[in-house]
Amino acid sequence: MIFIDACFRRETPYTPIWLMRQAGRYLNEYREVRSKAGSFLDLCKNVTLATEVTLQPIDILDCDAAILFSDILVIPLEMGMELNFVKNEGPKFESSIRNTEDLSKLTSGAHNKLSYVYDTISSVRTKLPRDKALIGFCGAPWTLATYMIEGQGSKTYANSKKMLYQNPKLLHAILQKVSDELKVYLKSQIKAGANAVMLFDSWAGALEMSAYFEFGFNYINDIAKDIKKDYPNIPIIAFPKGVSGYLEAFSNIEKNFEVFGIDWGTNMSYAKKILGSSFVLQGNMEPSRIYDLDSMIKGVEEIISVMGNKAGHIFNLGHGMLPDLPRENAIKLVQLVKEKTKR
Ligand code: CP3
């Protein structure tokens, strides 16, 4: 598999490409299945339909990897936090975790209730062409904790940060409980057939450097280490979004994963200089360039001129596809990257 080879910095015929949020509303095929499924969570739990939407970007865009169709928030959901996706408002939990009593109500063994995820993975893997990889994923503990503590998305993360500075022990207890679930969850995804796993830390950039390493990145690295013990041949991708201000600090860490996801706010030549010899870099085109064909082509050329058509790079966006991006350009993007990086 070209994508897996690239994760381990092995030579490939071209630079592989997939797109974060490649299964989504910008595809009319996705919207059709989504309307059949009922709610977004119904779609995540419906193995047949979740398989179908996972495979759509492979059929339509010809990406080198599929990513499991699910959501990071199924972990808090299956730890007992009732969840709804409210139209135009995003995810909302019925309750939030603000004190020890709230924490004690969280159930363990969420990974046992996620058979719909494992079944989707097995079903996708049987239908996916053999040269295409299937990526499993989870949210990183810090990002999941922000949703659990705020009860919904947030701009300021006020409650989460208040806990971090006022009651760091409680935050660590939440992060540890979530981490314990995530270790088993990712290993179960691998057992079901995932060829690689990715940890999304979308709100890493909300924290100052020392706080991020203590409450964010350490947990990612610990989960990665635990998975590596059992599955050294499964590549792990970490994506701490918004950390360009202290990227240097990541060059000194214990290295438990292969691929570092670079967000669009980070200059790629800077990322290459700081991290390119320690990690394979994945990223990082600004998704909005896809609105305009010329801007997209320039974006591709810039990134390829920095990363070269050689091992060490996986092409991706610097964050997820937006619902109103033109699909024709997304199709062209995948073709263009493959052509321009042909060895
Ligand atoms: O990348 C993929 O194609 C795989 C599927 C995937 C989804 N969510 C599907 C989804 C993945 C990997 C995620 C991860 C995720 N979910 C993250 C981390 C990555 C990131 O974007 O930073 C986060 C923070 C979430 C939480 C989440 N899920 C939010 C904030 C929302 C609402 C925003 C929105 O776009 O509506 C979701 C819903 C969601 N997850 C959708 C999809 C396709 C849209 C739901 C719909 O179809 O109505």
Residues whose N, C-alpha, C, O or C-beta is under 5 A from the ligand:
A	BS01	CP3	L19 M20 R21 Q22 A23 G24 F40 I67 L68 F69 S70 D71 I72 G90 P91 F200 S202 G320
